Amino acid sequence: MARLLVSCGEASGDLYAGALTRELRALVPDLSVTGLGGPELAAAGGQLLEDYRGLAVTGLTEAVAKIPRSLALLRRLAASAREARPDALVVIDFPDFNLPLARRVKKLGVPVVYYVSPQVWAWRRGRVKTIRAVADRVLVIFPFEEAVYREAGVPVEFVGHPLVDLAVPSAPRDVFLRRLGLAPEAPTVAVLPGSRPNELARILPDLVAAATRIRARVGAVQFVIARAPNLDDALFDAARGASGAFAIVEGDTDAVLASADVALTASGTATVQAALHDTPMVIVYRVSPVTYWLARRLVTLDAIGMVNLIAGEPLVPELVQGALTPAAVADEAVSMLTDAGRARRIRAGLARVRAELGGPGASRRAAAAILKVAGIQGQGVQGVQT
């Protein structure tokens, strides 16, 4: 039986791993996929050797507490590769864990595919040398990444962004909002405070406070919080205790974004989702003071929001660290809700971003490329363009 070992360490990586595994098993029905992942990988037919949940955090200092568990997981996955001898290792983003894993598995003679590249173009560009040493192929999801790796002599392929296929709302706006007891005709703001506990603790209280200010200036406005799975209820106490109701929806971020006129979103994958749903947004972020101090010295870019990086201009506002205040968030959101010209200009920019993400079929193209590196042949593999 053909075997692949897969490793992803956060919610977005698990989402991509699930979509990838479905395409891999469509091409090779008896393929065995095992590794580090979460519910999406498991639902697609992957066997979890370990669950990533509880491992992912944001920030350099915050990651220190996770080192003991990370080392234990690293040893277990490397041992699995040594025993099972997979046809290839597929690592998805999560470089602080996946690069050490790739080094160990590569020494066993197992090919390595890096799917969803680390953001080497933003910081720690020296990682390109490590990736060149361990990866037989890098599959990137943003078009500008291809040149970075090609210039460094790394075998690379732009496959497109998997969210182009995955960002599908569960219901139209009117149906979705009525189901929540909300009015489809009323101004609606989506709140996406992040998927990790430490993100929510630092970001959500200020977004809730901003909502109070927005309510005072925009009549009948309503708010829907997109809650990532497997988070403690206590993290949402700020919303429950606030004046004015918040609808809280778990596991349906695409419907939340597709039904919103504006999104207040933590920087990350959600900004690409918002762009795919044509939703103007305010990007926010905050980490610990020490992490921010270090990041300011390591990061080489002026922007952090992926939509701004793809657009090559400050398409939407970014409020980071001290700039993230309730007043600033409210001012930007109210402007987008009330200034039709500004909202129209942002949507025109988001259309340009969407055009850069590649067409449908990214997960299928990634699957075909991985099978080629692994030397696996099976039903439907021949003729698939990579």
C-alpha positions in Angstrom: 0.0 0.0 0.0 1.2 3.5 -0.9 1.7 5.7 2.2 2.1 9.4 2.9 3.0 11.0 6.2 1.4 14.4 6.7 2.1 17.1 9.3 0.2 20.3 10.0 -0.1 22.2 13.3 -2.9 24.7 13.2 -6.5 25.1 12.1 -5.8 26.5 8.6 -3.2 23.8 7.9 -5.7 21.2 9.0 -8.3 22.6 6.6 -5.8 22.4 3.7 -4.7 18.9 4.8 -8.3 17.7 4.7 -8.9 19.1 1.2 -5.5 17.7 0.0 -6.3 14.2 1.5 -9.7 14.1 -0.2 -8.0 14.8 -3.6 -5.1 12.3 -2.9 -7.6 9.5 -2.1 -9.7 10.4 -5.2 -6.6 9.8 -7.3 -5.3 6.8 -5.3 -8.3 5.3 -3.4 -6.2 2.8 -1.3 -3.6 5.5 -0.3 -2.8 5.5 3.4 -2.4 9.0 4.9 -1.3 9.4 8.5 0.3 12.0 10.7 -0.2 15.1 12.8 -3.5 17.0 12.1 -7.0 17.6 13.4 -10.6 17.0 12.6 -10.4 18.1 8.9 -7.7 15.6 8.2 -9.5 12.9 10.1 -12.8 13.6 8.3 -11.1 13.2 4.9 -9.8 9.7 5.8 -6.5 10.5 7.3 -5.3 8.6 10.4 -4.2 10.9 13.2 -1.0 9.8 15.0 -1.4 13.0 17.1 -3.9 15.8 17.3 -2.3 19.3 16.7 -4.8 21.1 19.0 -3.2 22.7 22.0 0.1 23.0 20.1 -0.5 26.1 18.0 0.1 29.6 19.5 1.0 33.0 18.2 4.2 34.8 19.1 7.8 33.9 19.8 7.7 34.0 23.6 4.4 32.2 23.7 5.8 29.2 21.9 8.4 28.5 24.6 5.7 26.8 26.8 4.9 24.4 23.9 8.5 23.1 23.5 8.2 19.9 25.6 5.1 18.7 23.8 6.6 19.7 20.4 9.7 17.7 21.0 7.7 14.6 22.1 5.5 14.9 18.9 8.6 15.4 16.8 10.1 12.1 18.1 6.9 10.2 17.6 6.4 11.3 14.0 10.1 10.7 13.2 9.8 7.2 14.7 6.6 6.6 12.6 8.5 7.5 9.5 11.4 5.2 10.4 9.0 2.2 11.0 6.5 2.7 8.2 8.8 4.1 5.5 6.2 6.4 3.8 6.6 7.2 0.1 6.8 10.9 1.0 6.4 13.3 3.9 4.1 16.3 3.3 4.6 19.2 5.7 2.1 22.1 5.7 3.3 25.5 6.9 4.1 25.4 10.7 7.8 25.7 10.1 9.2 25.7 13.7 7.9 22.1 14.0 7.9 21.0 10.4 11.4 22.0 9.4 13.1 19.9 12.2 10.7 17.0 11.2 11.6 17.3 7.6 15.3 17.2 8.4 14.9 14.0 10.4 12.7 12.3 7.8 14.8 13.3 4.9 17.8 11.5 6.4 15.8 8.3 6.1 15.7 8.7 2.4 12.1 9.8 2.3 11.1 12.5 -0.2 9.8 15.7 1.4 7.2 18.1 -0.1 6.6 21.4 1.6 3.0 22.5 0.9 2.0 26.1 1.9 5.3 27.8 2.3 6.6 29.5 5.4 6.5 33.3 5.0 10.3 33.5 4.2 9.7 36.6 2.2 8.5 38.4 5.3 11.1 37.3 7.9 13.8 34.7 8.6 14.7 34.5 4.9 17.6 32.2 5.9 15.1 29.4 6.2 15.2 29.2 2.4 18.6 27.5 2.7 17.1 24.9 5.1 14.1 24.3 2.8 16.4 23.9 -0.1 18.3 21.2 1.8 15.3 19.2 2.9 12.5 19.7 0.3 12.3 17.9 -2.9 9.5 20.3 -4.0 7.8 23.3 -2.5 4.2 24.0 -3.4 3.3 27.6 -2.9 -0.2 29.1 -2.8 0.6 32.8 -3.5 2.0 33.8 -6.9 4.8 36.0 -5.7 6.3 33.2 -3.6 7.4 31.2 -6.7 10.1 33.7 -7.7 11.5 33.8 -4.1 12.2 30.0 -4.2 13.1 29.8 -7.8 15.8 32.4 -7.4 17.2 30.4 -4.4 17.4 27.2 -6.5 14.5 25.5 -4.8 12.2 23.3 -6.9 8.9 25.1 -6.7 5.4 25.2 -8.1 2.6 27.6 -7.7 -0.6 25.5 -7.3 -3.0 28.3 -6.3 -4.9 28.9 -3.1 -7.0 26.0 -1.7 -9.5 28.5 -0.2 -10.7 29.4 -3.7 -12.6 26.0 -3.6 -13.1 25.8 0.1 -14.6 29.3 0.9 -18.2 28.3 0.3 -20.9 29.7 2.6 -23.4 27.2 4.1 -26.4 29.5 3.2 -27.3 32.8 1.5 -27.2 36.0 3.6 -30.9 36.3 4.1 -31.3 32.6 5.2 -28.2 32.7 7.4 -29.0 35.9 9.2 -32.7 35.0 9.8 -31.6 31.7 11.2 -29.6 33.7 13.8 -32.6 36.0 14.5 -31.0 38.9 12.7 -32.3 41.2 9.9 -30.9 40.6 6.5 -31.4 44.2 5.5 -29.5 45.6 8.5 -25.8 46.6 8.4 -23.9 43.5 9.5 -20.3 43.3 10.9 -18.4 40.1 11.1 -16.0 39.7 14.0 -13.1 37.3 13.6 -10.8 37.5 16.6 -8.5 34.6 15.7 -8.4 30.8 16.3 -5.8 30.6 19.1 -6.6 31.3 22.8 -3.9 33.9 23.2 -5.1 35.8 20.2 -8.7 36.0 21.5 -7.5 37.1 24.9 -5.6 40.1 23.5 -7.9 41.0 20.6 -11.6 40.2 21.3 -12.1 42.7 24.3 -11.1 45.7 22.1 -13.3 44.5 19.2 -16.3 44.2 21.6 -15.6 47.7 22.8 -15.4 48.9 19.2 -18.8 47.4 18.5 -20.3 49.5 21.3 -18.9 52.6 19.5 -20.1 51.5 16.1 -23.6 50.9 17.5 -23.7 54.5 18.7 -23.0 55.8 15.2 -24.7 53.3 12.8 -28.3 52.6 13.5 -29.5 49.0 13.5 -26.0 47.5 13.0 -25.7 43.9 14.1 -22.6 41.8 14.9 -21.8 38.1 14.3 -18.7 36.5 15.9 -17.1 33.7 13.9 -15.9 31.3 16.6 -13.1 28.9 15.7 -13.7 25.3 16.9 -12.4 23.9 20.2 -12.0 27.2 22.1 -13.0 27.6 25.8 -16.3 29.4 26.4 -14.6 31.7 28.9 -12.7 33.3 26.0 -16.0 34.8 24.8 -17.1 36.3 28.1 -16.2 39.8 26.9 -18.9 39.4 24.2 -21.5 37.9 26.5 -21.1 40.7 29.1 -21.2 43.6 26.6 -24.1 45.9 26.0 -25.9 44.8 22.8 -26.2 41.3 21.5 -23.5 39.4 19.6 -24.5 36.3 17.6 -21.7 33.7 18.0 -21.4 31.1 15.3 -19.0 28.2 15.4 -17.5 26.4 12.4 -19.2 28.5 9.7 -16.8 31.3 9.0 -17.5 31.5 5.3 -21.3 32.1 6.0 -20.4 34.8 8.5 -18.1 36.6 6.1 -20.4 36.2 3.1 -23.3 37.7 5.1 -21.3 40.7 6.4 -20.9 44.3 5.0 -17.6 44.7 6.9 -15.3 42.3 8.8 -13.1 43.1 11.8 -10.6 40.3 11.5 -7.3 39.2 13.1 -4.5 39.0 10.6 -4.2 35.5 9.0 -6.0 33.2 6.7 -9.3 34.9 7.5 -8.2 38.0 5.5 -8.0 35.8 2.4 -11.4 34.3 3.2 -12.9 37.8 3.5 -11.4 38.8 0.1 -12.9 35.7 -1.5 -16.3 36.8 -0.1 -15.9 40.4 -1.3 -16.0 41.7 2.2 -14.2 45.0 3.1 -12.2 44.5 6.3 -10.3 46.1 9.1 -7.2 43.9 10.0 -6.2 43.9 13.6 -3.4 42.2 15.6 -1.7 42.2 18.9 1.0 40.0 20.5 2.9 40.2 23.7 5.2 43.2 24.1 8.3 41.1 23.9 7.2 39.3 20.8 6.3 42.5 19.1 9.7 44.0 20.0 11.4 41.0 18.5 9.2 41.0 15.4 9.8 44.6 14.6 13.5 43.7 14.3 13.0 40.6 12.2 10.1 41.3 9.9 11.1 43.2 6.7 7.6 44.2 5.4 5.5 47.2 6.2 2.2 45.3 5.9 1.1 42.1 7.7 -2.3 41.5 6.1 -2.1 39.0 3.2 -4.6 41.0 1.1 -2.4 44.1 1.3 0.7 42.0 0.5 -0.9 40.5 -2.6 -2.4 43.8 -3.7 1.0 45.5 -3.2 -0.7 48.5 -1.6 -2.5 49.3 1.7 -5.9 48.2 0.4 -7.5 47.8 3.8 -6.4 49.3 7.2 -4.1 47.4 9.6 -4.3 48.3 13.3 -1.5 46.5 15.1 -0.4 46.4 18.7 -0.8 49.9 20.2 -2.8 51.1 17.1 -5.4 48.6 17.9 -7.9 50.6 20.0 -11.7 50.6 20.1 -11.9 54.1 18.8 -9.6 53.4 15.8 -11.4 50.2 14.9 -14.8 51.9 15.1 -13.7 54.8 12.9 -12.5 52.5 10.2 -15.6 50.3 10.3 -18.0 53.2 10.4 -16.3 54.7 7.4 -16.7 51.5 5.4 -20.3 51.1 6.4 -21.3 54.7 5.5 -19.0 55.7 2.7 -20.2 53.8 -0.3 -17.3 55.1 -2.5 -14.7 53.8 -0.1 -16.4 50.4 0.1 -16.6 50.3 -3.6 -12.9 51.0 -4.0 -12.0 48.4 -1.5 -14.1 45.8 -3.3 -12.4 46.6 -6.6 -9.1 46.0 -4.9 -10.3 42.7 -3.5 -11.3 41.6 -6.9 -7.7 42.1 -8.0 -6.5 40.0 -5.1 -8.9 37.2 -6.0 -7.5 37.2 -9.5 -4.0 36.6 -8.1 -5.0 33.5 -6.1 -5.3 31.1 -9.1 -8.3 29.3 -10.4 -10.2 26.4 -8.8 -8.5 23.1 -8.3 -5.5 24.0 -6.1 -5.8 21.0 -3.9 -6.1 18.6 -6.9 -3.0 20.2 -8.4 -1.1 19.9 -5.1 -2.2 16.3 -4.8 -0.9 15.4 -8.3 2.4 17.1 -7.7 2.9 15.2 -4.4 2.1 11.9 -6.0 4.7 12.6 -8.7 7.4 13.4 -6.1 6.4 10.3 -4.2 6.5 8.1 -7.3 3.0 6.9 -6.6 0.8 5.8 -9.5 -2.9 5.1 -9.2 -6.3 5.5 -10.6 -6.7 8.9 -12.3 -3.1 10.1 -11.7 -2.1 9.9 -15.4 -3.1 13.0 -17.3 -3.4 15.3 -14.2 -1.7 18.6 -14.9 0.9 19.7 -12.4 
